[in-house]
Amino acid sequence: MTEPQQRIRRAIGAVLALGLIALVLYLARPASVWELLRRTDGPPLAAAAALAVAAAGLRGLRLKLLLPAGRLGGAQAVLIVGAAQAAAMFVPARAGEAALPWLLRRSAGWELTAGLSTLLAARALDLASLGAWAGAGALAVWGLTQPAALVAAAVLLATPLLLPTLVRAAERTVVRTLAVRGLRWRRWARRLRRLRQALDDICSRPLRLAGAALASLAMWAATWAFTWLLLVAMGYRWPLAEVVAGSAVASLANLLPVNLVANLGTLEAGWTAAFTTLGKPIGDAAASGFGAHLWALVFAAAIGAVCWLIVLSRRAVER
């Protein structure tokens, strides 16, 4: 895809995201969202903040386990993921996803392609964990007689397992059919080979990979508890199983290629659709989605700012 085409795609995505924001705000009524934020109860909000920090710690543990033993310290891993997560959220059009490979190279001497494979592995674990929690939440809400929840969870769990196979298939395709067309494609073939080798390296450490998967499940559990506490702080005492199921669907909506900044629009639209389906009034569903997302962004910005300040100050001291 050429640069002008990428700009057009990003512009279309931004317009669609703004349209979703306007639609959900219309359903929620801005005054209702402001009232939710104004009346937020302090104690559960403080507990949610503690869980946000705990989730960042578990995310750091997962990163540490995805790398070889001794490559990255625990505190350093938390700083890297806190900074990278903030960049991924607040840099427009998801361009901030590139922050993690860059930070791994800068802070741990990790080669960029290996850093990209680490990012892909982390996102695959995110998708698998979302599938597991979404299926569990749906089964808890609708019961074991609903096969749709089991099928959705199975699909989301199976997709990440196919990541190494998909990369190998892409490498073979480029080498056999496209590399003969010129230097550009031969460069892509070399990049895909390095990426495949880096993914194979991660898979060659099954115990650490299993630990990273468990850390990912625990991290998402902390995230759901964080979301439930935010809703409690705003006056919504919804059943935990419904919060898990609805929040998981809202998180999956972020996979849509429509993003302006901080997943605004896509998350609220997915949240409103999910909780309306679960029987909540559409106004409450839309307003709670905006309120919870805005509080989550406040915590993410605070954690990310602290992590970036420490990372950059350490680098300055080293220089």
One Martini backbone bead per residue (centre of mass of N, CA, C, O) as a GRO file, in nm:
protein
  319
    1MET     BB    1   0.094   0.037   0.024
    2THR     BB    2   0.074   0.353  -0.022
    3GLU     BB    3   0.092   0.654   0.121
    4PRO     BB    4  -0.175   0.776   0.013
    5GLN     BB    5  -0.349   0.528   0.092
    6GLN     BB    6  -0.292   0.543   0.395
    7ARG     BB    7  -0.412   0.825   0.438
    8ILE     BB    8  -0.697   0.756   0.345
    9ARG     BB    9  -0.748   0.530   0.551
   10ARG     BB   10  -0.705   0.708   0.804
   11ALA     BB   11  -0.925   0.915   0.738
   12ILE     BB   12  -1.163   0.720   0.734
   13GLY     BB   13  -1.124   0.613   1.022
   14ALA     BB   14  -1.161   0.890   1.162
   15VAL     BB   15  -1.447   0.948   1.062
   16LEU     BB   16  -1.579   0.693   1.181
   17ALA     BB   17  -1.500   0.748   1.475
   18LEU     BB   18  -1.651   1.018   1.499
   19GLY     BB   19  -1.927   0.897   1.437
   20LEU     BB   20  -1.937   0.708   1.684
   21ILE     BB   21  -1.910   0.924   1.899
   22ALA     BB   22  -2.164   1.083   1.823
   23LEU     BB   23  -2.368   0.853   1.856
   24VAL     BB   24  -2.311   0.778   2.155
   25LEU     BB   25  -2.354   1.061   2.271
   26TYR     BB   26  -2.648   1.081   2.186
   27LEU     BB   27  -2.739   0.833   2.360
   28ALA     BB   28  -2.610   0.943   2.640
   29ARG     BB   29  -2.561   1.225   2.693
   30PRO     BB   30  -2.340   1.451   2.805
   31ALA     BB   31  -2.467   1.513   3.086
   32SER     BB   32  -2.456   1.219   3.188
   33VAL     BB   33  -2.152   1.182   3.174
   34TRP     BB   34  -2.076   1.416   3.364
   35GLU     BB   35  -2.233   1.307   3.609
   36LEU     BB   36  -2.075   1.048   3.643
   37LEU     BB   37  -1.798   1.183   3.692
   38ARG     BB   38  -1.884   1.370   3.935
   39ARG     BB   39  -2.012   1.113   4.121
   40THR     BB   40  -1.772   0.961   4.177
   41ASP     BB   41  -1.652   0.725   4.386
   42GLY     BB   42  -1.362   0.705   4.564
   43PRO     BB   43  -1.294   0.414   4.677
   44PRO     BB   44  -1.343   0.246   4.412
   45LEU     BB   45  -1.145   0.418   4.247
   46ALA     BB   46  -0.892   0.344   4.411
   47ALA     BB   47  -0.915   0.038   4.360
   48ALA     BB   48  -0.888   0.065   4.052
   49ALA     BB   49  -0.605   0.186   4.053
   50ALA     BB   50  -0.467  -0.060   4.180
   51LEU     BB   51  -0.547  -0.254   3.946
   52ALA     BB   52  -0.398  -0.104   3.722
   53VAL     BB   53  -0.118  -0.159   3.842
   54ALA     BB   54  -0.142  -0.469   3.848
   55ALA     BB   55  -0.180  -0.504   3.542
   56ALA     BB   56   0.097  -0.384   3.470
   57GLY     BB   57   0.262  -0.599   3.619
   58LEU     BB   58   0.153  -0.844   3.452
   59ARG     BB   59   0.249  -0.735   3.181
   60GLY     BB   60   0.548  -0.738   3.259
   61LEU     BB   61   0.570  -1.040   3.319
   62ARG     BB   62   0.502  -1.133   3.035
   63LEU     BB   63   0.741  -1.001   2.895
   64LYS     BB   64   0.964  -1.145   3.054
   65LEU     BB   65   0.868  -1.440   2.956
   66LEU     BB   66   0.906  -1.388   2.640
   67LEU     BB   67   1.187  -1.374   2.724
   68PRO     BB   68   1.474  -1.452   2.804
   69ALA     BB   69   1.650  -1.536   3.055
   70GLY     BB   70   1.782  -1.232   3.191
   71ARG     BB   71   1.701  -0.994   2.986
   72LEU     BB   72   1.470  -0.888   3.197
   73GLY     BB   73   1.356  -0.701   3.433
   74GLY     BB   74   1.080  -0.644   3.613
   75ALA     BB   75   1.081  -0.330   3.633
   76GLN     BB   76   1.157  -0.280   3.337
   77ALA     BB   77   0.907  -0.419   3.213
   78VAL     BB   78   0.695  -0.229   3.335
   79LEU     BB   79   0.799   0.030   3.205
   80ILE     BB   80   0.772  -0.058   2.911
   81VAL     BB   81   0.465  -0.130   2.907
   82GLY     BB   82   0.359   0.141   3.010
   83ALA     BB   83   0.472   0.309   2.776
   84ALA     BB   84   0.359   0.140   2.536
   85GLN     BB   85   0.057   0.156   2.609
   86ALA     BB   86   0.031   0.462   2.588
   87ALA     BB   87   0.118   0.484   2.292
   88ALA     BB   88  -0.101   0.294   2.173
   89MET     BB   89  -0.342   0.481   2.274
   90PHE     BB   90  -0.241   0.801   2.193
   91VAL     BB   91  -0.156   0.729   1.919
   92PRO     BB   92  -0.256   0.758   1.623
   93ALA     BB   93  -0.358   0.480   1.442
   94ARG     BB   94  -0.168   0.275   1.612
   95ALA     BB   95   0.140   0.371   1.592
   96GLY     BB   96   0.229   0.301   1.899
   97GLU     BB   97   0.304  -0.006   1.866
   98ALA     BB   98   0.616   0.058   1.800
   99ALA     BB   99   0.726   0.106   2.093
  100LEU     BB  100   0.812  -0.171   2.197
  101PRO     BB  101   1.050  -0.244   2.007
  102TRP     BB  102   1.202   0.019   2.071
  103LEU     BB  103   1.232  -0.020   2.381
  104LEU     BB  104   1.380  -0.294   2.367
  105ARG     BB  105   1.623  -0.181   2.217
  106ARG     BB  106   1.697   0.052   2.416
  107SER     BB  107   1.685  -0.125   2.703
  108ALA     BB  108   1.776  -0.447   2.587
  109GLY     BB  109   1.896  -0.499   2.293
  110TRP     BB  110   1.656  -0.566   2.105
  111GLU     BB  111   1.572  -0.664   1.818
  112LEU     BB  112   1.324  -0.554   1.616
  113THR     BB  113   1.212  -0.825   1.515
  114ALA     BB  114   1.195  -0.951   1.796
  115GLY     BB  115   1.004  -0.731   1.902
  116LEU     BB  116   0.775  -0.794   1.705
  117SER     BB  117   0.731  -1.086   1.800
  118THR     BB  118   0.658  -1.005   2.089
  119LEU     BB  119   0.410  -0.839   2.015
  120LEU     BB  120   0.255  -1.068   1.872
  121ALA     BB  121   0.246  -1.257   2.116
  122ALA     BB  122   0.093  -1.065   2.305
  123ARG     BB  123  -0.158  -1.034   2.120
  124ALA     BB  124  -0.228  -1.333   2.114
  125LEU     BB  125  -0.277  -1.357   2.420
  126ASP     BB  126  -0.501  -1.151   2.430
  127LEU     BB  127  -0.697  -1.301   2.243
  128ALA     BB  128  -0.712  -1.563   2.407
  129SER     BB  129  -0.807  -1.434   2.674
  130LEU     BB  130  -1.063  -1.310   2.562
  131GLY     BB  131  -1.191  -1.574   2.475
  132ALA     BB  132  -1.203  -1.703   2.755
  133TRP     BB  133  -1.364  -1.474   2.905
  134ALA     BB  134  -1.600  -1.449   2.711
  135GLY     BB  135  -1.698  -1.741   2.738
  136ALA     BB  136  -1.734  -1.742   3.045
  137GLY     BB  137  -1.934  -1.504   3.060
  138ALA     BB  138  -2.151  -1.619   2.870
  139LEU     BB  139  -2.204  -1.880   3.032
  140ALA     BB  140  -2.284  -1.733   3.298
  141VAL     BB  141  -2.531  -1.585   3.171
  142TRP     BB  142  -2.667  -1.830   2.968
  143GLY     BB  143  -2.522  -2.092   2.986
  144LEU     BB  144  -2.441  -2.423   2.873
  145THR     BB  145  -2.667  -2.410   2.625
  146GLN     BB  146  -2.461  -2.210   2.469
  147PRO     BB  147  -2.269  -2.259   2.186
  148ALA     BB  148  -2.172  -1.977   2.093
  149ALA     BB  149  -1.967  -1.926   2.320
  150LEU     BB  150  -1.783  -2.168   2.258
  151VAL     BB  151  -1.716  -2.096   1.966
  152ALA     BB  152  -1.593  -1.816   2.015
  153ALA     BB  153  -1.370  -1.909   2.208
  154ALA     BB  154  -1.236  -2.114   2.015
  155VAL     BB  155  -1.158  -1.916   1.793
  156LEU     BB  156  -0.987  -1.722   1.977
  157LEU     BB  157  -0.788  -1.950   2.067
  158ALA     BB  158  -0.690  -2.059   1.781
  159THR     BB  159  -0.572  -1.815   1.630
  160PRO     BB  160  -0.295  -1.772   1.786
  161LEU     BB  161  -0.182  -2.064   1.720
  162LEU     BB  162  -0.146  -1.975   1.399
  163LEU     BB  163   0.085  -1.768   1.376
  164PRO     BB  164   0.338  -1.932   1.286
  165THR     BB  165   0.199  -2.051   1.033
  166LEU     BB  166   0.139  -1.782   0.889
  167VAL     BB  167   0.432  -1.684   0.869
  168ARG     BB  168   0.539  -1.924   0.704
  169ALA     BB  169   0.346  -1.886   0.465
  170ALA     BB  170   0.442  -1.599   0.393
  171GLU     BB  171   0.735  -1.672   0.341
  172ARG     BB  172   0.692  -1.878   0.111
  173THR     BB  173   0.542  -1.689  -0.080
  174VAL     BB  174   0.764  -1.475  -0.113
  175VAL     BB  175   0.999  -1.661  -0.203
  176ARG     BB  176   0.849  -1.816  -0.451
  177THR     BB  177   0.679  -1.551  -0.597
  178LEU     BB  178   0.826  -1.248  -0.518
  179ALA     BB  179   1.145  -1.233  -0.500
  180VAL     BB  180   1.190  -1.227  -0.823
  181ARG     BB  181   1.090  -0.910  -0.858
  182GLY     BB  182   1.301  -0.802  -0.632
  183LEU     BB  183   1.447  -0.631  -0.374
  184ARG     BB  184   1.199  -0.569  -0.202
  185TRP     BB  185   1.103  -0.869  -0.166
  186ARG     BB  186   1.369  -0.976  -0.045
  187ARG     BB  187   1.345  -0.807   0.210
  188TRP     BB  188   1.078  -0.930   0.306
  189ALA     BB  189   1.188  -1.215   0.330
  190ARG     BB  190   1.397  -1.152   0.552
  191ARG     BB  191   1.196  -1.043   0.761
  192LEU     BB  192   1.021  -1.300   0.780
  193ARG     BB  193   1.248  -1.484   0.871
  194ARG     BB  194   1.316  -1.334   1.133
  195LEU     BB  195   1.032  -1.353   1.252
  196ARG     BB  196   1.009  -1.664   1.253
  197GLN     BB  197   1.259  -1.712   1.432
  198ALA     BB  198   1.153  -1.553   1.677
  199LEU     BB  199   0.898  -1.726   1.723
  200ASP     BB  200   1.049  -1.993   1.757
  201ASP     BB  201   1.201  -1.900   2.009
  202ILE     BB  202   0.953  -1.869   2.189
  203CYS     BB  203   0.848  -2.172   2.144
  204SER     BB  204   1.121  -2.301   2.277
  205ARG     BB  205   0.977  -2.184   2.563
  206PRO     BB  206   0.722  -2.332   2.711
  207LEU     BB  207   0.725  -2.243   3.010
  208ARG     BB  208   0.731  -1.936   2.960
  209LEU     BB  209   0.479  -1.931   2.780
  210ALA     BB  210   0.285  -2.039   2.995
  211GLY     BB  211   0.336  -1.808   3.197
  212ALA     BB  212   0.239  -1.585   3.004
  213ALA     BB  213  -0.051  -1.691   2.980
  214LEU     BB  214  -0.123  -1.666   3.281
  215ALA     BB  215  -0.062  -1.364   3.303
  216SER     BB  216  -0.278  -1.281   3.097
  217LEU     BB  217  -0.524  -1.386   3.249
  218ALA     BB  218  -0.471  -1.215   3.506
  219MET     BB  219  -0.473  -0.938   3.372
  220TRP     BB  220  -0.772  -0.957   3.273
  221ALA     BB  221  -0.895  -0.998   3.549
  222ALA     BB  222  -0.805  -0.719   3.655
  223THR     BB  223  -0.957  -0.560   3.434
  224TRP     BB  224  -1.244  -0.648   3.510
  225ALA     BB  225  -1.235  -0.550   3.802
  226PHE     BB  226  -1.179  -0.258   3.725
  227THR     BB  227  -1.441  -0.214   3.565
  228TRP     BB  228  -1.639  -0.282   3.792
  229LEU     BB  229  -1.543  -0.054   3.984
  230LEU     BB  230  -1.613   0.181   3.800
  231LEU     BB  231  -1.915   0.124   3.795
  232VAL     BB  232  -1.959   0.145   4.097
  233ALA     BB  233  -1.855   0.441   4.121
  234MET     BB  234  -2.107   0.528   3.912
  235GLY     BB  235  -2.367   0.326   4.010
  236TYR     BB  236  -2.304   0.030   3.875
  237ARG     BB  237  -2.440  -0.291   3.987
  238TRP     BB  238  -2.331  -0.521   3.804
  239PRO     BB  239  -2.277  -0.818   3.711
  240LEU     BB  240  -1.978  -0.962   3.660
  241ALA     BB  241  -2.043  -1.143   3.415
  242GLU     BB  242  -2.155  -0.909   3.240
  243VAL     BB  243  -1.900  -0.736   3.241
  244VAL     BB  244  -1.716  -0.939   3.105
  245ALA     BB  245  -1.875  -0.987   2.845
  246GLY     BB  246  -1.907  -0.688   2.754
  247SER     BB  247  -1.603  -0.603   2.767
  248ALA     BB  248  -1.498  -0.810   2.564
  249VAL     BB  249  -1.655  -0.706   2.322
  250ALA     BB  250  -1.541  -0.419   2.333
  251SER     BB  251  -1.245  -0.507   2.289
  252LEU     BB  252  -1.296  -0.643   2.008
  253ALA     BB  253  -1.378  -0.374   1.864
  254ASN     BB  254  -1.071  -0.272   1.843
  255LEU     BB  255  -1.007  -0.444   1.576
  256LEU     BB  256  -1.107  -0.233   1.420
  257PRO     BB  257  -1.008  -0.017   1.139
  258VAL     BB  258  -1.110   0.218   1.367
  259ASN     BB  259  -0.899   0.499   1.446
  260LEU     BB  260  -0.790   0.776   1.624
  261VAL     BB  261  -0.791   0.771   1.962
  262ALA     BB  262  -0.803   0.558   2.229
  263ASN     BB  263  -1.058   0.399   2.108
  264LEU     BB  264  -1.252   0.605   2.025
  265GLY     BB  265  -1.581   0.466   1.956
  266THR     BB  266  -1.535   0.159   1.935
  267LEU     BB  267  -1.573   0.088   2.234
  268GLU     BB  268  -1.850   0.225   2.279
  269ALA     BB  269  -2.002   0.066   2.063
  270GLY     BB  270  -1.948  -0.218   2.176
  271TRP     BB  271  -2.060  -0.164   2.458
  272THR     BB  272  -2.350  -0.081   2.383
  273ALA     BB  273  -2.423  -0.340   2.232
  274ALA     BB  274  -2.367  -0.544   2.460
  275PHE     BB  275  -2.545  -0.418   2.698
  276THR     BB  276  -2.807  -0.415   2.541
  277THR     BB  277  -2.818  -0.723   2.498
  278LEU     BB  278  -2.814  -0.759   2.829
  279GLY     BB  279  -3.059  -0.531   2.909
  280LYS     BB  280  -2.970  -0.246   2.892
  281PRO     BB  281  -3.007   0.065   2.872
  282ILE     BB  282  -2.888   0.258   2.623
  283GLY     BB  283  -2.805   0.505   2.792
  284ASP     BB  284  -2.641   0.352   3.007
  285ALA     BB  285  -2.447   0.209   2.818
  286ALA     BB  286  -2.321   0.463   2.689
  287ALA     BB  287  -2.240   0.624   2.945
  288SER     BB  288  -2.064   0.402   3.082
  289GLY     BB  289  -1.861   0.375   2.852
  290PHE     BB  290  -1.748   0.660   2.867
  291GLY     BB  291  -1.675   0.673   3.166
  292ALA     BB  292  -1.485   0.424   3.182
  293HIS     BB  293  -1.290   0.516   2.957
  294LEU     BB  294  -1.196   0.786   3.080
  295TRP     BB  295  -1.079   0.667   3.340
  296ALA     BB  296  -0.881   0.474   3.200
  297LEU     BB  297  -0.718   0.702   3.061
  298VAL     BB  298  -0.617   0.838   3.313
  299PHE     BB  299  -0.452   0.595   3.419
  300ALA     BB  300  -0.281   0.545   3.165
  301ALA     BB  301  -0.149   0.825   3.162
  302ALA     BB  302  -0.016   0.814   3.439
  303ILE     BB  303   0.151   0.557   3.402
  304GLY     BB  304   0.292   0.640   3.136
  305ALA     BB  305   0.433   0.897   3.239
  306VAL     BB  306   0.607   0.765   3.453
  307CYS     BB  307   0.752   0.563   3.266
  308TRP     BB  308   0.875   0.768   3.068
  309LEU     BB  309   1.038   0.932   3.272
  310ILE     BB  310   1.217   0.696   3.369
  311VAL     BB  311   1.330   0.598   3.100
  312LEU     BB  312   1.454   0.874   3.008
  313SER     BB  313   1.626   0.930   3.262
  314ARG     BB  314   1.802   0.678   3.240
  315ARG     BB  315   1.920   0.745   2.963
  316ALA     BB  316   2.051   1.013   3.046
  317VAL     BB  317   2.240   0.894   3.260
  318GLU     BB  318   2.394   0.701   3.071
  319ARG     BB  319   2.499   0.942   2.884
   0.00000   0.00000   0.00000
